[in-house]
């Protein structure tokens, strides 16, 4: 459970860094624990605990790996305040070599253009490889695949709409058990074709129909960039 909580925390940080809404499903979460980390081997991608992690982070699949190769891009830049006086006229050459990845890192040092630089002389950052958002701590890396397919976008819109409808219910002063009639118009209507039953269940709607009746509690705007109008009325 400790390992699962840790993965969820790192996954949320990765989502936040990528700017991906929590209700938009993502294809895969990849988890890597360092070989000497206390949680190495604690998670099984097919376990019930993994299912909890998937639900918490809203991902379709979880994969446990032993290596983070291909998931993280390490960027090394010179600390100009420290290296300026030390390198002098060689600083531009070293800076360019670092930017182009022409260096080696070993045991806390960076070797570049004949110089050995300690970690307090450079600025090291870790970014997700293209198509990934990464969360890291001292012994674990989690990477979210951030490519969203049209189907995942539609599912995300359905989840966002269900949440929004429950906010509308509160604004309308409905009791938690009240059933509603739901009406809509605009491009947002496409979500009902695929996820109508889910939305009905989540919003306690007895029906959903296209077209407004100019009564009940109304809303107009955009959800996930999709425009529409909604109208709810106690059934």
Buried (B, 14 or more C-beta within 10 A) or exposed (E): EEBBEBBBBBBBBBBEBBEBEBBBBBBBBBBBBBEEBEBBEBBEBEBEBBEBBBEBBBBEEBBBBEEBEEBBBEEBEBBEEBBEEBBEEEBEBBBEBBEEEEBEBEEEBBEBBEBEBEEEBBBEEBEBBEEBBBBBEEBBBBBBBBEBEEEBBBBBBBBBBBBBBBEBBEEBEBEEEEBBBBBBBBEBBEBBEBBBEBBBEBBBBEEBEEEBEEEBBBBEEEBBEBEBBBBBBBE
